[in-house]
Amino acid sequence: MNGLFDFFARVVRGVLKLALGVMALAFVLSLLLATLVVVLGISLWALITGRKPAPLVVFNRFRETSQRYTQGVWPGRGPAQPMGDVVDVQAHEVPNAPAPRSGQDPMARVIR
């Protein structure tokens, strides 16, 4: 009897694994189909309106920015251009703002 129960247990496990595998495959295929419908819808909407889809525009901006800075070059300077001249300036002291009069509010200048 024990061998018969083991056989049926293996059969039930196999059928259960097969059923779960089929359900997982159906789930993945439904997600792919839904993604395809959304992409086609966005593409048709972009064709009708004549504008690029917003996610594509954002992705292109990120890609251009990353390409610009991955080369180690800041915008406006090529790799062969020098950084520029260093200019020394004379330092001078900036005087403090005049103290407020005793009758005035110190925040009166900011509020105006």
PDB file as gemmi writes it, atoms N, CA and C in Angstrom:
CRYST1    1.000    1.000    1.000  90.00  90.00  90.00 P 1                      
ATOM      1  N   MET A   1       0.807  -1.196   0.000  1.00  0.00           N  
ATOM      2  CA  MET A   1       0.000   0.000   0.000  1.00  0.00           C  
ATOM      3  C   MET A   1       0.848   1.256   0.000  1.00  0.00           C  
ATOM      4  N   ASN A   2       1.976   1.192   0.679  1.00  0.00           N  
ATOM      5  CA  ASN A   2       2.833   2.356   0.777  1.00  0.00           C  
ATOM      6  C   ASN A   2       3.339   2.766  -0.598  1.00  0.00           C  
ATOM      7  N   GLY A   3       3.672   1.827  -1.450  1.00  0.00           N  
ATOM      8  CA  GLY A   3       4.155   2.136  -2.801  1.00  0.00           C  
ATOM      9  C   GLY A   3       3.074   2.787  -3.641  1.00  0.00           C  
ATOM     10  N   LEU A   4       1.820   2.376  -3.444  1.00  0.00           N  
ATOM     11  CA  LEU A   4       0.703   2.952  -4.194  1.00  0.00           C  
ATOM     12  C   LEU A   4       0.491   4.414  -3.805  1.00  0.00           C  
ATOM     13  N   PHE A   5       0.589   4.708  -2.504  1.00  0.00           N  
ATOM     14  CA  PHE A   5       0.423   6.087  -2.045  1.00  0.00           C  
ATOM     15  C   PHE A   5       1.574   6.967  -2.546  1.00  0.00           C  
ATOM     16  N   ASP A   6       2.789   6.448  -2.562  1.00  0.00           N  
ATOM     17  CA  ASP A   6       3.926   7.207  -3.095  1.00  0.00           C  
ATOM     18  C   ASP A   6       3.734   7.519  -4.572  1.00  0.00           C  
ATOM     19  N   PHE A   7       3.213   6.544  -5.320  1.00  0.00           N  
ATOM     20  CA  PHE A   7       2.981   6.765  -6.747  1.00  0.00           C  
ATOM     21  C   PHE A   7       1.950   7.876  -6.952  1.00  0.00           C  
ATOM     22  N   PHE A   8       0.825   7.807  -6.230  1.00  0.00           N  
ATOM     23  CA  PHE A   8      -0.209   8.834  -6.369  1.00  0.00           C  
ATOM     24  C   PHE A   8       0.286  10.204  -5.896  1.00  0.00           C  
ATOM     25  N   ALA A   9       1.111  10.221  -4.850  1.00  0.00           N  
ATOM     26  CA  ALA A   9       1.670  11.495  -4.365  1.00  0.00           C  
ATOM     27  C   ALA A   9       2.564  12.115  -5.434  1.00  0.00           C  
ATOM     28  N   ARG A  10       3.394  11.285  -6.102  1.00  0.00           N  
ATOM     29  CA  ARG A  10       4.241  11.799  -7.177  1.00  0.00           C  
ATOM     30  C   ARG A  10       3.406  12.305  -8.348  1.00  0.00           C  
ATOM     31  N   VAL A  11       2.357  11.607  -8.683  1.00  0.00           N  
ATOM     32  CA  VAL A  11       1.481  12.019  -9.791  1.00  0.00           C  
ATOM     33  C   VAL A  11       0.808  13.358  -9.447  1.00  0.00           C  
ATOM     34  N   VAL A  12       0.296  13.480  -8.223  1.00  0.00           N  
ATOM     35  CA  VAL A  12      -0.373  14.720  -7.804  1.00  0.00           C  
ATOM     36  C   VAL A  12       0.629  15.879  -7.794  1.00  0.00           C  
ATOM     37  N   ARG A  13       1.847  15.633  -7.281  1.00  0.00           N  
ATOM     38  CA  ARG A  13       2.879  16.683  -7.285  1.00  0.00           C  
ATOM     39  C   ARG A  13       3.217  17.105  -8.700  1.00  0.00           C  
ATOM     40  N   GLY A  14       3.353  16.144  -9.604  1.00  0.00           N  
ATOM     41  CA  GLY A  14       3.668  16.458 -11.003  1.00  0.00           C  
ATOM     42  C   GLY A  14       2.566  17.265 -11.664  1.00  0.00           C  
ATOM     43  N   VAL A  15       1.319  16.878 -11.421  1.00  0.00           N  
ATOM     44  CA  VAL A  15       0.186  17.618 -12.004  1.00  0.00           C  
ATOM     45  C   VAL A  15       0.134  19.030 -11.421  1.00  0.00           C  
ATOM     46  N   LEU A  16       0.378  19.152 -10.112  1.00  0.00           N  
ATOM     47  CA  LEU A  16       0.371  20.472  -9.474  1.00  0.00           C  
ATOM     48  C   LEU A  16       1.494  21.355 -10.028  1.00  0.00           C  
ATOM     49  N   LYS A  17       2.687  20.805 -10.188  1.00  0.00           N  
ATOM     50  CA  LYS A  17       3.798  21.571 -10.755  1.00  0.00           C  
ATOM     51  C   LYS A  17       3.476  21.993 -12.182  1.00  0.00           C  
ATOM     52  N   LEU A  18       2.894  21.102 -12.948  1.00  0.00           N  
ATOM     53  CA  LEU A  18       2.539  21.422 -14.330  1.00  0.00           C  
ATOM     54  C   LEU A  18       1.478  22.518 -14.370  1.00  0.00           C  
ATOM     55  N   ALA A  19       0.482  22.439 -13.499  1.00  0.00           N  
ATOM     56  CA  ALA A  19      -0.573  23.455 -13.459  1.00  0.00           C  
ATOM     57  C   ALA A  19      -0.006  24.813 -13.056  1.00  0.00           C  
ATOM     58  N   LEU A  20       0.861  24.825 -12.038  1.00  0.00           N  
ATOM     59  CA  LEU A  20       1.476  26.085 -11.616  1.00  0.00           C  
ATOM     60  C   LEU A  20       2.379  26.656 -12.706  1.00  0.00           C  
ATOM     61  N   GLY A  21       3.087  25.799 -13.407  1.00  0.00           N  
ATOM     62  CA  GLY A  21       3.927  26.266 -14.514  1.00  0.00           C  
ATOM     63  C   GLY A  21       3.108  26.881 -15.634  1.00  0.00           C  
ATOM     64  N   VAL A  22       1.977  26.244 -15.946  1.00  0.00           N  
ATOM     65  CA  VAL A  22       1.094  26.787 -16.996  1.00  0.00           C  
ATOM     66  C   VAL A  22       0.511  28.123 -16.554  1.00  0.00           C  
ATOM     67  N   MET A  23       0.131  28.241 -15.272  1.00  0.00           N  
ATOM     68  CA  MET A  23      -0.401  29.511 -14.775  1.00  0.00           C  
ATOM     69  C   MET A  23       0.669  30.603 -14.791  1.00  0.00           C  
ATOM     70  N   ALA A  24       1.891  30.272 -14.427  1.00  0.00           N  
ATOM     71  CA  ALA A  24       2.972  31.260 -14.462  1.00  0.00           C  
ATOM     72  C   ALA A  24       3.249  31.710 -15.896  1.00  0.00           C  
ATOM     73  N   LEU A  25       3.247  30.771 -16.830  1.00  0.00           N  
ATOM     74  CA  LEU A  25       3.446  31.115 -18.236  1.00  0.00           C  
ATOM     75  C   LEU A  25       2.318  32.013 -18.743  1.00  0.00           C  
ATOM     76  N   ALA A  26       1.079  31.712 -18.358  1.00  0.00           N  
ATOM     77  CA  ALA A  26      -0.060  32.547 -18.757  1.00  0.00           C  
ATOM     78  C   ALA A  26       0.071  33.953 -18.170  1.00  0.00           C  
ATOM     79  N   PHE A  27       0.531  34.051 -16.934  1.00  0.00           N  
ATOM     80  CA  PHE A  27       0.718  35.362 -16.298  1.00  0.00           C  
ATOM     81  C   PHE A  27       1.777  36.173 -17.030  1.00  0.00           C  
ATOM     82  N   VAL A  28       2.907  35.572 -17.337  1.00  0.00           N  
ATOM     83  CA  VAL A  28       3.991  36.273 -18.031  1.00  0.00           C  
ATOM     84  C   VAL A  28       3.537  36.691 -19.424  1.00  0.00           C  
ATOM     85  N   LEU A  29       2.844  35.821 -20.127  1.00  0.00           N  
ATOM     86  CA  LEU A  29       2.359  36.171 -21.462  1.00  0.00           C  
ATOM     87  C   LEU A  29       1.327  37.289 -21.401  1.00  0.00           C  
ATOM     88  N   SER A  30       0.488  37.311 -20.374  1.00  0.00           N  
ATOM     89  CA  SER A  30      -0.484  38.398 -20.253  1.00  0.00           C  
ATOM     90  C   SER A  30       0.215  39.728 -19.960  1.00  0.00           C  
ATOM     91  N   LEU A  31       1.274  39.701 -19.163  1.00  0.00           N  
ATOM     92  CA  LEU A  31       2.044  40.930 -18.922  1.00  0.00           C  
ATOM     93  C   LEU A  31       2.709  41.419 -20.206  1.00  0.00           C  
ATOM     94  N   LEU A  32       3.259  40.501 -20.984  1.00  0.00           N  
ATOM     95  CA  LEU A  32       3.870  40.894 -22.257  1.00  0.00           C  
ATOM     96  C   LEU A  32       2.832  41.464 -23.212  1.00  0.00           C  
ATOM     97  N   LEU A  33       1.662  40.863 -23.255  1.00  0.00           N  
ATOM     98  CA  LEU A  33       0.596  41.356 -24.124  1.00  0.00           C  
ATOM     99  C   LEU A  33       0.132  42.743 -23.681  1.00  0.00           C  
ATOM    100  N   ALA A  34      -0.016  42.942 -22.378  1.00  0.00           N  
ATOM    101  CA  ALA A  34      -0.426  44.249 -21.866  1.00  0.00           C  
ATOM    102  C   ALA A  34       0.628  45.312 -22.188  1.00  0.00           C  
ATOM    103  N   THR A  35       1.898  44.959 -22.053  1.00  0.00           N  
ATOM    104  CA  THR A  35       2.977  45.891 -22.385  1.00  0.00           C  
ATOM    105  C   THR A  35       2.947  46.240 -23.866  1.00  0.00           C  
ATOM    106  N   LEU A  36       2.722  45.256 -24.697  1.00  0.00           N  
ATOM    107  CA  LEU A  36       2.653  45.490 -26.136  1.00  0.00           C  
ATOM    108  C   LEU A  36       1.488  46.412 -26.490  1.00  0.00           C  
ATOM    109  N   VAL A  37       0.343  46.214 -25.850  1.00  0.00           N  
ATOM    110  CA  VAL A  37      -0.822  47.067 -26.105  1.00  0.00           C  
ATOM    111  C   VAL A  37      -0.529  48.506 -25.687  1.00  0.00           C  
ATOM    112  N   VAL A  38       0.110  48.694 -24.532  1.00  0.00           N  
ATOM    113  CA  VAL A  38       0.433  50.046 -24.062  1.00  0.00           C  
ATOM    114  C   VAL A  38       1.432  50.714 -25.000  1.00  0.00           C  
ATOM    115  N   VAL A  39       2.465  50.001 -25.413  1.00  0.00           N  
ATOM    116  CA  VAL A  39       3.469  50.585 -26.320  1.00  0.00           C  
ATOM    117  C   VAL A  39       2.837  50.959 -27.653  1.00  0.00           C  
ATOM    118  N   LEU A  40       2.007  50.088 -28.188  1.00  0.00           N  
ATOM    119  CA  LEU A  40       1.325  50.406 -29.450  1.00  0.00           C  
ATOM    120  C   LEU A  40       0.386  51.595 -29.281  1.00  0.00           C  
ATOM    121  N   GLY A  41      -0.311  51.663 -28.172  1.00  0.00           N  
ATOM    122  CA  GLY A  41      -1.197  52.800 -27.918  1.00  0.00           C  
ATOM    123  C   GLY A  41      -0.445  54.113 -27.825  1.00  0.00           C  
ATOM    124  N   ILE A  42       0.665  54.106 -27.102  1.00  0.00           N  
ATOM    125  CA  ILE A  42       1.473  55.331 -26.979  1.00  0.00           C  
ATOM    126  C   ILE A  42       2.063  55.711 -28.327  1.00  0.00           C  
ATOM    127  N   SER A  43       2.498  54.735 -29.101  1.00  0.00           N  
ATOM    128  CA  SER A  43       3.059  55.023 -30.423  1.00  0.00           C  
ATOM    129  C   SER A  43       2.005  55.613 -31.353  1.00  0.00           C  
ATOM    130  N   LEU A  44       0.799  55.038 -31.359  1.00  0.00           N  
ATOM    131  CA  LEU A  44      -0.276  55.591 -32.189  1.00  0.00           C  
ATOM    132  C   LEU A  44      -0.653  57.003 -31.746  1.00  0.00           C  
ATOM    133  N   TRP A  45      -0.701  57.229 -30.432  1.00  0.00           N  
ATOM    134  CA  TRP A  45      -1.016  58.559 -29.930  1.00  0.00           C  
ATOM    135  C   TRP A  45       0.067  59.558 -30.343  1.00  0.00           C  
ATOM    136  N   ALA A  46       1.314  59.140 -30.313  1.00  0.00           N  
ATOM    137  CA  ALA A  46       2.398  60.030 -30.733  1.00  0.00           C  
ATOM    138  C   ALA A  46       2.294  60.329 -32.225  1.00  0.00           C  
ATOM    139  N   LEU A  47       1.905  59.346 -33.015  1.00  0.00           N  
ATOM    140  CA  LEU A  47       1.735  59.587 -34.449  1.00  0.00           C  
ATOM    141  C   LEU A  47       0.562  60.529 -34.719  1.00  0.00           C  
ATOM    142  N   ILE A  48      -0.505  60.377 -33.984  1.00  0.00           N  
ATOM    143  CA  ILE A  48      -1.685  61.219 -34.199  1.00  0.00           C  
ATOM    144  C   ILE A  48      -1.397  62.665 -33.790  1.00  0.00           C  
ATOM    145  N   THR A  49      -0.767  62.845 -32.623  1.00  0.00           N  
ATOM    146  CA  THR A  49      -0.522  64.203 -32.127  1.00  0.00           C  
ATOM    147  C   THR A  49       0.717  64.836 -32.738  1.00  0.00           C  
ATOM    148  N   GLY A  50       1.629  64.029 -33.277  1.00  0.00           N  
ATOM    149  CA  GLY A  50       2.850  64.569 -33.872  1.00  0.00           C  
ATOM    150  C   GLY A  50       3.923  64.923 -32.876  1.00  0.00           C  
ATOM    151  N   ARG A  51       3.795  64.473 -31.642  1.00  0.00           N  
ATOM    152  CA  ARG A  51       4.802  64.747 -30.620  1.00  0.00           C  
ATOM    153  C   ARG A  51       5.443  63.450 -30.157  1.00  0.00           C  
ATOM    154  N   LYS A  52       6.686  63.577 -29.705  1.00  0.00           N  
ATOM    155  CA  LYS A  52       7.353  62.402 -29.151  1.00  0.00           C  
ATOM    156  C   LYS A  52       6.733  62.069 -27.794  1.00  0.00           C  
ATOM    157  N   PRO A  53       6.676  60.798 -27.446  1.00  0.00           N  
ATOM    158  CA  PRO A  53       6.165  60.437 -26.114  1.00  0.00           C  
ATOM    159  C   PRO A  53       7.083  60.979 -25.021  1.00  0.00           C  
ATOM    160  N   ALA A  54       6.481  61.404 -23.915  1.00  0.00           N  
ATOM    161  CA  ALA A  54       7.248  62.010 -22.820  1.00  0.00           C  
ATOM    162  C   ALA A  54       8.329  61.078 -22.267  1.00  0.00           C  
ATOM    163  N   PRO A  55       8.064  59.778 -22.067  1.00  0.00           N  
ATOM    164  CA  PRO A  55       9.144  58.928 -21.546  1.00  0.00           C  
ATOM    165  C   PRO A  55      10.351  58.869 -22.488  1.00  0.00           C  
ATOM    166  N   LEU A  56      10.102  58.910 -23.788  1.00  0.00           N  
ATOM    167  CA  LEU A  56      11.201  58.883 -24.746  1.00  0.00           C  
ATOM    168  C   LEU A  56      12.034  60.154 -24.658  1.00  0.00           C  
ATOM    169  N   VAL A  57      11.381  61.290 -24.490  1.00  0.00           N  
ATOM    170  CA  VAL A  57      12.093  62.565 -24.376  1.00  0.00           C  
ATOM    171  C   VAL A  57      12.959  62.577 -23.123  1.00  0.00           C  
ATOM    172  N   VAL A  58      12.406  62.122 -22.008  1.00  0.00           N  
ATOM    173  CA  VAL A  58      13.166  62.095 -20.745  1.00  0.00           C  
ATOM    174  C   VAL A  58      14.340  61.131 -20.862  1.00  0.00           C  
ATOM    175  N   PHE A  59      14.114  59.965 -21.453  1.00  0.00           N  
ATOM    176  CA  PHE A  59      15.189  58.992 -21.609  1.00  0.00           C  
ATOM    177  C   PHE A  59      16.306  59.565 -22.478  1.00  0.00           C  
ATOM    178  N   ASN A  60      15.954  60.246 -23.567  1.00  0.00           N  
ATOM    179  CA  ASN A  60      16.972  60.842 -24.438  1.00  0.00           C  
ATOM    180  C   ASN A  60      17.771  61.909 -23.714  1.00  0.00           C  
ATOM    181  N   ARG A  61      17.126  62.710 -22.861  1.00  0.00           N  
ATOM    182  CA  ARG A  61      17.849  63.735 -22.093  1.00  0.00           C  
ATOM    183  C   ARG A  61      18.851  63.085 -21.146  1.00  0.00           C  
ATOM    184  N   PHE A  62      18.414  62.050 -20.434  1.00  0.00           N  
ATOM    185  CA  PHE A  62      19.328  61.364 -19.520  1.00  0.00           C  
ATOM    186  C   PHE A  62      20.507  60.765 -20.280  1.00  0.00           C  
ATOM    187  N   ARG A  63      20.232  60.155 -21.427  1.00  0.00           N  
ATOM    188  CA  ARG A  63      21.293  59.531 -22.207  1.00  0.00           C  
ATOM    189  C   ARG A  63      22.286  60.565 -22.721  1.00  0.00           C  
ATOM    190  N   GLU A  64      21.799  61.702 -23.232  1.00  0.00           N  
ATOM    191  CA  GLU A  64      22.697  62.745 -23.722  1.00  0.00           C  
ATOM    192  C   GLU A  64      23.548  63.312 -22.592  1.00  0.00           C  
ATOM    193  N   THR A  65      22.931  63.531 -21.438  1.00  0.00           N  
ATOM    194  CA  THR A  65      23.677  64.070 -20.306  1.00  0.00           C  
ATOM    195  C   THR A  65      24.743  63.084 -19.835  1.00  0.00           C  
ATOM    196  N   SER A  66      24.398  61.808 -19.758  1.00  0.00           N  
ATOM    197  CA  SER A  66      25.382  60.833 -19.298  1.00  0.00           C  
ATOM    198  C   SER A  66      26.516  60.682 -20.309  1.00  0.00           C  
ATOM    199  N   GLN A  67      26.202  60.759 -21.594  1.00  0.00           N  
ATOM    200  CA  GLN A  67      27.268  60.665 -22.602  1.00  0.00           C  
ATOM    201  C   GLN A  67      28.180  61.873 -22.531  1.00  0.00           C  
ATOM    202  N   ARG A  68      27.608  63.033 -22.248  1.00  0.00           N  
ATOM    203  CA  ARG A  68      28.418  64.245 -22.190  1.00  0.00           C  
ATOM    204  C   ARG A  68      29.423  64.187 -21.045  1.00  0.00           C  
ATOM    205  N   TYR A  69      28.992  63.695 -19.875  1.00  0.00           N  
ATOM    206  CA  TYR A  69      29.855  63.717 -18.701  1.00  0.00           C  
ATOM    207  C   TYR A  69      30.687  62.443 -18.525  1.00  0.00           C  
ATOM    208  N   THR A  70      30.364  61.362 -19.218  1.00  0.00           N  
ATOM    209  CA  THR A  70      31.187  60.169 -19.079  1.00  0.00           C  
ATOM    210  C   THR A  70      32.506  60.313 -19.822  1.00  0.00           C  
ATOM    211  N   GLN A  71      32.589  61.242 -20.744  1.00  0.00           N  
ATOM    212  CA  GLN A  71      33.837  61.447 -21.476  1.00  0.00           C  
ATOM    213  C   GLN A  71      34.818  62.285 -20.674  1.00  0.00           C  
ATOM    214  N   GLY A  72      34.400  62.792 -19.525  1.00  0.00           N  
ATOM    215  CA  GLY A  72      35.291  63.573 -18.686  1.00  0.00           C  
ATOM    216  C   GLY A  72      35.434  65.005 -19.151  1.00  0.00           C  
ATOM    217  N   VAL A  73      34.528  65.479 -19.950  1.00  0.00           N  
ATOM    218  CA  VAL A  73      34.615  66.828 -20.490  1.00  0.00           C  
ATOM    219  C   VAL A  73      33.418  67.610 -19.988  1.00  0.00           C  
ATOM    220  N   TRP A  74      33.684  68.787 -19.456  1.00  0.00           N  
ATOM    221  CA  TRP A  74      32.595  69.654 -19.049  1.00  0.00           C  
ATOM    222  C   TRP A  74      32.091  70.379 -20.276  1.00  0.00           C  
ATOM    223  N   PRO A  75      30.838  70.772 -20.303  1.00  0.00           N  
ATOM    224  CA  PRO A  75      30.287  71.433 -21.485  1.00  0.00           C  
ATOM    225  C   PRO A  75      31.044  72.717 -21.815  1.00  0.00           C  
ATOM    226  N   GLY A  76      31.230  72.942 -23.096  1.00  0.00           N  
ATOM    227  CA  GLY A  76      31.881  74.164 -23.547  1.00  0.00           C  
ATOM    228  C   GLY A  76      33.390  74.057 -23.674  1.00  0.00           C  
ATOM    229  N   ARG A  77      33.967  72.951 -23.248  1.00  0.00           N  
ATOM    230  CA  ARG A  77      35.419  72.776 -23.346  1.00  0.00           C  
ATOM    231  C   ARG A  77      35.713  71.453 -24.018  1.00  0.00           C  
ATOM    232  N   GLY A  78      36.516  71.500 -25.009  1.00  0.00           N  
ATOM    233  CA  GLY A  78      36.938  70.268 -25.652  1.00  0.00           C  
ATOM    234  C   GLY A  78      38.126  69.688 -24.924  1.00  0.00           C  
ATOM    235  N   PRO A  79      38.512  68.481 -25.246  1.00  0.00           N  
ATOM    236  CA  PRO A  79      39.642  67.860 -24.554  1.00  0.00           C  
ATOM    237  C   PRO A  79      40.976  68.537 -24.848  1.00  0.00           C  
ATOM    238  N   ALA A  80      41.116  69.196 -25.998  1.00  0.00           N  
ATOM    239  CA  ALA A  80      42.399  69.782 -26.363  1.00  0.00           C  
ATOM    240  C   ALA A  80      42.488  71.251 -25.972  1.00  0.00           C  
ATOM    241  N   GLN A  81      41.419  71.854 -25.476  1.00  0.00           N  
ATOM    242  CA  GLN A  81      41.440  73.269 -25.136  1.00  0.00           C  
ATOM    243  C   GLN A  81      42.009  73.470 -23.740  1.00  0.00           C  
ATOM    244  N   PRO A  82      42.815  74.511 -23.554  1.00  0.00           N  
ATOM    245  CA  PRO A  82      43.351  74.770 -22.220  1.00  0.00           C  
ATOM    246  C   PRO A  82      42.257  75.313 -21.297  1.00  0.00           C  
ATOM    247  N   MET A  83      42.527  75.233 -19.995  1.00  0.00           N  
ATOM    248  CA  MET A  83      41.535  75.676 -19.026  1.00  0.00           C  
ATOM    249  C   MET A  83      41.382  77.187 -19.020  1.00  0.00           C  
ATOM    250  N   GLY A  84      42.370  77.921 -19.403  1.00  0.00           N  
ATOM    251  CA  GLY A  84      42.293  79.378 -19.375  1.00  0.00           C  
ATOM    252  C   GLY A  84      43.364  79.925 -18.450  1.00  0.00           C  
ATOM    253  N   ASP A  85      43.482  81.250 -18.453  1.00  0.00           N  
ATOM    254  CA  ASP A  85      44.497  81.913 -17.634  1.00  0.00           C  
ATOM    255  C   ASP A  85      44.003  82.073 -16.206  1.00  0.00           C  
ATOM    256  N   VAL A  86      44.955  82.050 -15.286  1.00  0.00           N  
ATOM    257  CA  VAL A  86      44.658  82.302 -13.890  1.00  0.00           C  
ATOM    258  C   VAL A  86      44.881  83.777 -13.650  1.00  0.00           C  
ATOM    259  N   VAL A  87      43.898  84.449 -13.059  1.00  0.00           N  
ATOM    260  CA  VAL A  87      43.981  85.888 -12.838  1.00  0.00           C  
ATOM    261  C   VAL A  87      44.025  86.133 -11.336  1.00  0.00           C  
ATOM    262  N   ASP A  88      45.050  86.875 -10.887  1.00  0.00           N  
ATOM    263  CA  ASP A  88      45.132  87.284  -9.490  1.00  0.00           C  
ATOM    264  C   ASP A  88      44.428  88.620  -9.337  1.00  0.00           C  
ATOM    265  N   VAL A  89      43.694  88.744  -8.268  1.00  0.00           N  
ATOM    266  CA  VAL A  89      43.001  90.001  -7.992  1.00  0.00           C  
ATOM    267  C   VAL A  89      43.412  90.489  -6.619  1.00  0.00           C  
ATOM    268  N   GLN A  90      43.282  91.786  -6.431  1.00  0.00           N  
ATOM    269  CA  GLN A  90      43.584  92.375  -5.130  1.00  0.00           C  
ATOM    270  C   GLN A  90      42.388  92.175  -4.210  1.00  0.00           C  
ATOM    271  N   ALA A  91      42.621  91.613  -3.045  1.00  0.00           N  
ATOM    272  CA  ALA A  91      41.549  91.414  -2.080  1.00  0.00           C  
ATOM    273  C   ALA A  91      41.290  92.717  -1.344  1.00  0.00           C  
ATOM    274  N   HIS A  92      40.055  92.999  -1.093  1.00  0.00           N  
ATOM    275  CA  HIS A  92      39.704  94.168  -0.287  1.00  0.00           C  
ATOM    276  C   HIS A  92      38.585  93.793   0.663  1.00  0.00           C  
ATOM    277  N   GLU A  93      38.527  94.518   1.765  1.00  0.00           N  
ATOM    278  CA  GLU A  93      37.564  94.197   2.801  1.00  0.00           C  
ATOM    279  C   GLU A  93      36.221  94.824   2.472  1.00  0.00           C  
ATOM    280  N   VAL A  94      35.163  94.052   2.655  1.00  0.00           N  
ATOM    281  CA  VAL A  94      33.817  94.556   2.438  1.00  0.00           C  
ATOM    282  C   VAL A  94      33.304  95.055   3.777  1.00  0.00           C  
ATOM    283  N   PRO A  95      32.920  96.329   3.829  1.00  0.00           N  
ATOM    284  CA  PRO A  95      32.461  96.862   5.127  1.00  0.00           C  
ATOM    285  C   PRO A  95      31.112  96.246   5.511  1.00  0.00           C  
ATOM    286  N   ASN A  96      30.899  96.182   6.831  1.00  0.00           N  
ATOM    287  CA  ASN A  96      29.619  95.686   7.331  1.00  0.00           C  
ATOM    288  C   ASN A  96      28.522  96.695   7.018  1.00  0.00           C  
ATOM    289  N   ALA A  97      27.292  96.223   7.008  1.00  0.00           N  
ATOM    290  CA  ALA A  97      26.151  97.113   6.802  1.00  0.00           C  
ATOM    291  C   ALA A  97      26.029  98.041   8.003  1.00  0.00           C  
ATOM    292  N   PRO A  98      25.560  99.262   7.777  1.00  0.00           N  
ATOM    293  CA  PRO A  98      25.437 100.190   8.924  1.00  0.00           C  
ATOM    294  C   PRO A  98      24.463  99.635   9.956  1.00  0.00           C  
ATOM    295  N   ALA A  99      24.762  99.896  11.207  1.00  0.00           N  
ATOM    296  CA  ALA A  99      23.914  99.417  12.303  1.00  0.00           C  
ATOM    297  C   ALA A  99      22.584 100.153  12.253  1.00  0.00           C  
ATOM    298  N   PRO A 100      21.480  99.448  12.529  1.00  0.00           N  
ATOM    299  CA  PRO A 100      20.182 100.128  12.503  1.00  0.00           C  
ATOM    300  C   PRO A 100      20.070 101.136  13.631  1.00  0.00           C  
ATOM    301  N   ARG A 101      19.327 102.193  13.370  1.00  0.00           N  
ATOM    302  CA  ARG A 101      19.114 103.199  14.407  1.00  0.00           C  
ATOM    303  C   ARG A 101      18.279 102.599  15.526  1.00  0.00           C  
ATOM    304  N   SER A 102      18.336 103.189  16.644  1.00  0.00           N  
ATOM    305  CA  SER A 102      17.677 102.605  17.810  1.00  0.00           C  
ATOM    306  C   SER A 102      16.161 102.530  17.646  1.00  0.00           C  
ATOM    307  N   GLY A 103      15.552 103.403  16.863  1.00  0.00           N  
ATOM    308  CA  GLY A 103      14.104 103.400  16.716  1.00  0.00           C  
ATOM    309  C   GLY A 103      13.618 102.516  15.563  1.00  0.00           C  
ATOM    310  N   GLN A 104      14.525 101.978  14.757  1.00  0.00           N  
ATOM    311  CA  GLN A 104      14.108 101.206  13.588  1.00  0.00           C  
ATOM    312  C   GLN A 104      14.161  99.709  13.861  1.00  0.00           C  
ATOM    313  N   ASP A 105      13.320  99.022  13.143  1.00  0.00           N  
ATOM    314  CA  ASP A 105      13.308  97.567  13.205  1.00  0.00           C  
ATOM    315  C   ASP A 105      14.441  97.035  12.331  1.00  0.00           C  
ATOM    316  N   PRO A 106      15.296  96.117  12.825  1.00  0.00           N  
ATOM    317  CA  PRO A 106      16.405  95.616  12.002  1.00  0.00           C  
ATOM    318  C   PRO A 106      15.924  94.844  10.785  1.00  0.00           C  
ATOM    319  N   MET A 107      14.705  94.342  10.782  1.00  0.00           N  
ATOM    320  CA  MET A 107      14.189  93.588   9.641  1.00  0.00           C  
ATOM    321  C   MET A 107      13.400  94.458   8.674  1.00  0.00           C  
ATOM    322  N   ALA A 108      13.346  95.755   8.928  1.00  0.00           N  
ATOM    323  CA  ALA A 108      12.533  96.648   8.097  1.00  0.00           C  
ATOM    324  C   ALA A 108      13.051  96.668   6.660  1.00  0.00           C  
ATOM    325  N   ARG A 109      14.371  96.579   6.474  1.00  0.00           N  
ATOM    326  CA  ARG A 109      14.921  96.595   5.111  1.00  0.00           C  
ATOM    327  C   ARG A 109      14.502  95.350   4.355  1.00  0.00           C  
ATOM    328  N   VAL A 110      14.427  94.219   5.035  1.00  0.00           N  
ATOM    329  CA  VAL A 110      14.105  92.944   4.394  1.00  0.00           C  
ATOM    330  C   VAL A 110      12.628  92.898   4.025  1.00  0.00           C  
ATOM    331  N   ILE A 111      11.776  93.444   4.853  1.00  0.00           N  
ATOM    332  CA  ILE A 111      10.338  93.348   4.636  1.00  0.00           C  
ATOM    333  C   ILE A 111       9.905  94.218   3.458  1.00  0.00           C  
ATOM    334  N   ARG A 112      10.527  95.342   3.252  1.00  0.00           N  
ATOM    335  CA  ARG A 112      10.135  96.236   2.177  1.00  0.00           C  
ATOM    336  C   ARG A 112      10.240  95.574   0.898  1.00  0.00           C  
TER     337      ARG A 112                                                      
END                                                                             
